[in-house]
Amino acid sequence: MSNNTVKWSNYEFTVYGPNTTWNDVAGLYIFAGLNANNRWVALYIGQTVSFQERPGNHDRWDEAAQLGATHVHAMVVPLQANRDAIEKLLIGNHAPQLNTQHRR
């Protein structure tokens, strides 16, 4: 497990490698990679009821990796309503290339 953290729209996410062993907790995740300026770029933002089910076997990981994703940023968010609201906000603010919903 990693202790590195990064903020997305004032929400703190922990940075993990793609082959992490995940816990059975709900939350949000971001497939991200560093750009030429050494800044994180969100390529896909999603949510799950169990990190054990996702993001490790997510159908968009390979696509995100081709676009430069190297890490998964994760945040535990137990309540569905909170996950929905934060996911919508993050997608609206960061416009990940692989998300088409919730764009402004």
C-alpha angles and dihedrals in degrees: 000000000000129000094199114115135189132188123235112185089338093308115120116229128184116232117232136174116249094253096058121140103238132214124234096255133116125248152108129293137191126203102216143169136185120260128215089278091055091249124133117254120198111226098172133008121196145153135225141189087219129025086205089068094042154054096020095064097029115147092225097053096089090048091048091047090054087055092051107276111153103159143036118228111204136187126183111235112168100187119076093213090055092047090051093049096045093045091052091048094048094048090048093049100041104028097209112210094236097048118083100170124083094019118151 
